[in-house]
Amino acid sequence: MRKALHLLLCSVLWVAGSAVAQDAAAPVTAPASAPAPAAAAVAAPASTGGIQSQNIFDVKPEASADPNYLNQTNGERAKVQPGNNAPMWRQVGQGVTGYSSLPKSQAPEAGNLIQPFVQYPGSSYTNAGEAWRQVRNNWIIPYGAALLFVTLLALAIFYFARGPIGLHGAETGRKIERFTPFERATHWSNAIAFVTLAISGIVMAFGQFFLRPILGGQLFGWLTYALKNVHNFVGPLFVVTTLFMIFTFIRSNWPNAGDLKWLMRAGGLFGGKEVPSHRFNAGEKAVFWGGVLFLGSIVIGSGLFLDKLLPGFVYTRGEMQVAHMIHGVATLFMMAMIMGHIYIGTLGMKGAYKAMRTGYVDETWAKEHHEYWYDDIVAGKIPAQRTPDPTTAPVRPVTAEGAPT
């Protein structure tokens, strides 16, 4: 009995499922009294085996079978094609200004949702914002990363192949003041500000490739948000310290005839004796004029523009995008130059870091690396603090117990 009921139930369910399947597969016919549609539906594109996407700004009026399509209002189109908001977005793409509670004097583009769309020959609709994104992602980011990597790789190869630049003679123990306390304070404050901006900028530009997979999206977002604020606040400090750097060291960085000889022989890096130079050699002068003054001025100007700290500008989205590209390119070249400067000042030359940390260098160091500067100090042309010769220092009397008095 139970088996018979079970068989009967299965048969009923099978028949009902077959009927539902046939109803679903049958075409739906409209009743004879149904009115004709106001406009024919736009034919869907043929399937090519994948999900097809279409730019809503590419929807052309000619694609509609309705001859009155161009004369229809948005309300009429909404009745004919419910959910089709392409006309509204087309107006947005054309730069139609809407309502905004912000005054035009403070935000001239506040009523524009996006930048106007244009169609370039042989391409789809795009706008200045998309063009800026393509330049940033396809040019500035990859080639900028390649520039920094190649610079770091070249310095590493040079260090392991050449080693640090040392002294040929023995130190005398007599010290010469190379940097005053004010000069060192100016240099270190500018260096700290630059390194802070460089690290935060590198994380914001390239961090998604090497940090985000490790930290995760949420932690990486917090980090970049914090570094963005640090970047904005340290920027003005970098401006002030750079101005101090320029006015403090410009006198010692004027070019002279000996700089050309230094450049032709690359300072003697690949030879024996170093080429004589004054207080700063031609390589240091190139960093000062090309990196600090020229590129630094571009970085500072574009950075202040991005912070909206320069008067007399409208600060539209297009202007901000151009300033962002200029700021990024100049910063990358500046970082590449400063990387070479940091290498020489730390690992590349013995005694260079100590000179900036303490302010003094040994006489042998001064004579071998900056011979003209050393000769001027010995001749009294340049006033500089010099420590006495330890071999001629007065002998202190000794007590009977052997301790100095």
C-alpha positions in Angstrom: 0.0 0.0 0.0 2.8 2.4 0.9 4.7 1.6 -2.2 1.6 2.2 -4.3 1.0 5.7 -2.8 4.7 6.6 -3.3 4.5 5.6 -6.9 1.3 7.6 -7.4 2.8 10.7 -5.9 5.9 10.5 -8.0 3.8 10.2 -11.2 1.7 13.3 -10.3 4.8 15.4 -9.6 6.4 14.3 -12.9 3.3 15.2 -14.9 3.0 18.6 -13.2 6.7 19.4 -13.8 6.4 18.5 -17.5 3.4 20.8 -17.9 5.2 23.8 -16.3 8.2 23.2 -18.5 6.1 23.2 -21.6 4.3 26.5 -20.5 7.6 28.2 -19.9 9.0 27.2 -23.2 5.9 28.3 -25.2 6.1 31.8 -26.7 3.9 34.5 -25.1 1.4 36.0 -27.5 -0.1 39.4 -26.9 -3.9 39.7 -26.8 -5.5 41.1 -29.9 -6.8 44.1 -28.0 -3.3 45.1 -26.8 -2.2 48.4 -28.3 0.8 48.5 -30.6 4.0 49.6 -28.9 4.9 53.3 -29.3 8.4 52.5 -30.5 10.2 49.3 -31.5 12.6 47.9 -29.1 16.3 48.3 -30.0 17.7 45.0 -31.1 20.2 43.6 -28.8 23.7 42.9 -30.1 24.5 39.4 -31.1 26.2 37.4 -28.4 29.9 36.7 -29.0 30.3 34.2 -26.2 30.9 36.7 -23.3 29.4 39.5 -21.4 29.1 42.5 -23.6 29.5 46.0 -22.2 28.5 49.3 -23.9 29.4 52.8 -23.1 26.1 54.6 -22.4 27.5 57.7 -24.2 27.8 55.7 -27.4 24.0 55.2 -27.6 23.1 57.1 -30.8 19.7 58.4 -31.6 19.9 56.7 -35.0 19.8 53.3 -33.2 16.1 53.8 -32.4 13.5 52.7 -34.9 11.2 55.5 -33.8 11.4 58.4 -36.3 10.3 60.9 -33.6 13.1 59.8 -31.2 15.0 63.1 -31.5 11.8 65.0 -30.6 11.0 63.0 -27.6 11.5 64.4 -24.1 13.1 62.5 -21.3 9.6 61.9 -19.9 8.3 60.3 -23.1 11.4 58.2 -23.4 11.0 57.0 -19.9 7.5 55.7 -20.8 8.7 54.0 -24.0 12.0 52.7 -22.6 11.7 52.6 -18.8 15.0 52.5 -17.0 16.9 54.1 -20.0 18.7 57.0 -18.5 21.2 57.3 -21.4 19.8 60.7 -22.4 20.3 62.2 -19.0 23.9 60.8 -18.9 24.5 62.1 -22.4 23.6 65.6 -21.2 25.9 65.1 -18.2 28.7 64.1 -20.5 28.2 67.2 -22.6 28.9 69.4 -19.6 25.3 70.4 -18.7 25.5 72.4 -15.5 23.0 71.5 -12.8 22.1 73.0 -9.5 24.6 73.4 -6.7 24.4 75.2 -3.4 28.0 76.2 -3.5 28.7 79.7 -4.9 30.3 79.9 -8.3 33.2 82.0 -7.0 34.3 79.2 -4.7 33.6 76.2 -6.8 33.1 77.1 -10.5 32.6 73.5 -11.5 30.3 72.6 -8.6 27.3 72.2 -10.9 29.0 69.8 -13.3 28.9 66.2 -12.2 31.7 65.1 -14.5 34.0 66.7 -17.1 32.6 67.1 -20.6 32.8 64.0 -22.9 34.3 64.3 -26.3 34.9 61.8 -29.1 38.4 61.6 -30.5 38.9 60.3 -34.0 39.0 56.5 -34.0 38.0 56.1 -30.4 35.0 56.0 -28.2 33.7 58.8 -26.0 36.1 59.9 -23.3 36.8 63.0 -21.2 39.8 64.8 -19.7 39.5 62.9 -16.5 39.8 59.6 -18.3 42.7 60.9 -20.4 44.5 62.0 -17.2 43.9 58.6 -15.7 45.3 56.9 -18.7 48.5 59.1 -18.7 49.0 58.4 -15.0 48.4 54.7 -15.0 50.1 53.9 -18.4 53.0 56.4 -18.4 53.8 58.1 -15.1 53.4 55.1 -12.8 55.3 52.4 -14.8 58.0 54.6 -16.2 58.5 56.4 -13.0 58.9 53.1 -11.1 61.4 52.0 -13.8 63.4 55.2 -13.3 63.7 54.8 -9.6 64.5 51.0 -9.9 67.2 51.6 -12.6 68.8 54.4 -10.5 68.8 52.2 -7.4 70.2 49.2 -9.4 72.9 51.3 -10.9 74.0 52.6 -7.5 74.1 49.1 -6.1 76.2 47.8 -9.0 78.6 50.7 -8.7 79.0 50.2 -5.0 79.7 46.5 -5.2 82.0 47.0 -8.2 83.8 50.1 -7.1 83.3 50.3 -3.4 83.3 53.4 -1.3 85.7 56.2 -2.1 88.4 56.3 0.6 91.5 58.3 1.3 94.9 57.6 -0.2 96.8 59.3 2.6 96.7 58.9 6.3 94.6 61.3 8.4 96.5 64.0 10.2 94.1 64.5 13.1 93.7 68.2 12.3 90.1 69.1 11.5 88.7 71.8 9.3 85.1 73.1 9.7 83.3 72.3 6.5 79.7 73.2 7.5 78.6 75.6 10.2 75.8 74.7 12.7 73.3 76.8 10.7 74.2 75.1 7.4 73.9 71.7 9.0 70.5 72.6 10.5 69.3 73.9 7.2 70.5 70.8 5.3 69.0 68.3 7.8 65.7 70.0 8.1 65.3 70.0 4.3 66.6 66.4 4.0 64.1 65.1 6.6 61.2 67.0 4.9 62.3 65.6 1.5 62.6 62.0 2.7 59.2 62.2 4.4 57.5 63.5 1.2 59.3 61.0 -0.9 58.3 58.0 1.2 54.7 59.1 1.5 54.6 59.8 -2.2 56.0 56.4 -3.2 53.5 54.7 -1.0 50.6 56.6 -2.4 51.7 56.1 -6.0 53.2 52.6 -6.0 52.0 51.1 -2.6 49.1 49.2 -4.2 51.5 47.0 -6.0 53.9 46.0 -3.2 52.1 47.0 0.1 48.4 46.4 -0.4 48.9 42.6 -1.1 50.7 42.4 2.3 48.7 44.8 4.5 45.2 44.2 2.9 42.8 46.8 1.6 41.6 48.3 4.9 45.0 48.7 6.6 46.5 50.0 3.3 43.7 52.5 3.0 44.3 53.8 6.6 48.0 54.1 5.9 47.6 56.0 2.6 45.1 58.3 4.2 47.5 59.1 7.1 50.4 59.6 4.7 48.4 61.8 2.4 47.8 64.2 5.4 51.4 64.0 6.4 52.4 64.8 2.8 50.1 67.9 2.7 51.4 69.3 6.0 55.1 68.6 5.4 55.0 70.1 2.0 55.0 73.8 3.2 57.9 72.9 5.5 59.8 71.6 2.5 59.1 74.9 0.7 60.6 77.0 3.6 63.7 74.7 4.1 64.4 74.6 0.3 64.4 78.4 0.2 66.9 78.4 3.1 69.0 75.8 1.2 69.1 78.0 -1.9 70.1 81.2 -0.1 72.6 79.4 2.2 74.6 77.4 -0.4 74.2 79.4 -3.6 77.4 81.3 -3.1 79.5 78.2 -2.9 77.8 76.6 -6.0 78.6 79.2 -8.6 80.1 77.5 -11.7 83.7 78.0 -12.6 86.2 76.8 -15.2 87.4 73.9 -13.1 83.9 72.3 -13.2 84.2 71.5 -16.9 87.4 69.5 -16.3 85.7 67.7 -13.4 82.8 66.7 -15.6 85.0 65.5 -18.5 86.8 63.2 -16.1 83.7 62.3 -14.1 85.4 63.6 -11.0 88.0 60.8 -11.2 85.5 58.1 -10.1 86.9 55.7 -12.7 90.5 56.7 -12.4 93.0 57.3 -9.7 93.3 60.7 -8.2 90.2 62.8 -7.7 89.9 66.0 -9.8 90.6 69.1 -7.7 87.6 71.2 -6.9 86.5 74.1 -4.7 84.1 73.7 -1.7 81.6 71.8 -3.9 82.5 69.9 -7.1 80.6 69.9 -10.4 78.5 66.9 -9.4 77.3 68.6 -6.2 76.6 71.8 -8.1 74.6 69.8 -10.7 72.4 68.5 -7.8 72.1 72.0 -6.4 71.1 73.7 -9.7 69.3 70.9 -11.4 67.7 69.1 -8.5 67.2 71.6 -5.7 66.7 74.8 -7.6 65.2 73.8 -11.0 63.2 70.6 -10.2 62.6 71.8 -6.7 60.9 74.9 -8.0 58.7 72.9 -10.2 57.8 70.5 -7.5 57.1 73.3 -5.0 55.0 75.3 -7.5 52.9 72.4 -8.6 52.6 71.2 -5.0 51.3 74.5 -3.7 48.9 74.6 -6.6 47.6 71.2 -5.6 47.2 72.4 -2.0 45.3 75.4 -3.5 47.7 77.8 -1.8 48.6 80.0 -4.8 46.3 83.0 -5.3 44.7 84.1 -8.5 43.8 80.6 -9.9 40.4 79.0 -10.4 41.5 75.5 -9.6 39.3 73.6 -12.0 39.6 69.8 -12.4 41.5 70.1 -15.6 44.1 72.5 -14.1 44.5 70.2 -11.1 45.1 67.2 -13.4 47.8 69.0 -15.3 49.4 70.2 -12.1 49.3 66.6 -10.8 51.1 65.3 -13.8 53.8 68.0 -13.7 54.2 67.4 -10.0 54.6 63.6 -10.4 57.1 63.8 -13.3 59.3 66.5 -11.7 59.3 64.7 -8.3 60.4 61.4 -9.9 63.4 63.1 -11.6 64.3 64.9 -8.4 64.2 61.7 -6.4 66.5 60.0 -8.9 69.0 62.8 -8.6 68.8 63.0 -4.8 69.3 59.2 -4.6 72.7 59.7 -6.1 73.4 62.5 -3.7 72.4 60.4 -0.7 74.6 57.5 -1.9 77.7 59.7 -2.2 76.9 61.3 1.2 76.6 58.0 3.0 77.9 54.8 1.5 79.7 56.1 -1.5 82.4 58.3 0.2 84.1 57.7 3.5 83.9 60.7 5.8 81.1 62.5 3.8 78.3 61.7 6.3 80.5 62.6 9.3 81.2 66.0 7.7 77.5 66.8 7.6 76.9 65.3 11.0 79.7 67.0 13.0 80.6 69.8 10.6 84.4 68.9 10.5 86.6 66.9 8.1 90.2 65.9 8.4 92.8 67.9 6.5 93.7 64.9 4.3 90.0 64.5 3.4 89.7 68.2 2.4 92.9 68.1 0.4 92.1 64.9 -1.6 88.4 65.7 -2.3 88.4 69.5 -2.5 91.9 70.6 -3.1 91.2 74.1 -4.2 89.0 74.7 -1.2 91.7 73.4 1.1 94.4 75.6 -0.5 92.2 78.7 0.0 91.7 77.9 3.6 95.5 77.4 4.2 96.2 80.6 2.4 93.7 82.4 4.6 91.3 83.3 1.7 88.4 81.5 3.4 87.8 81.9 7.1 87.2 78.5 8.6 87.6 77.0 12.1 90.6 74.7 12.4 91.5 72.5 15.3 95.1 72.6 16.6 97.6 69.9 15.6 97.3 67.1 18.3 101.1 66.4 17.9 102.0 69.9 19.0 99.4 70.3 21.8 100.8 71.4 25.2 101.6 68.6 27.6 99.5 68.6 30.8 101.4 68.1 34.0 101.1 64.7 35.7 100.8 64.1 39.4 102.8 61.6 41.4 100.0 59.0 41.1 100.2 59.3 37.3 96.9 61.1 36.8 96.8 64.4 34.8 96.1 67.5 36.9 
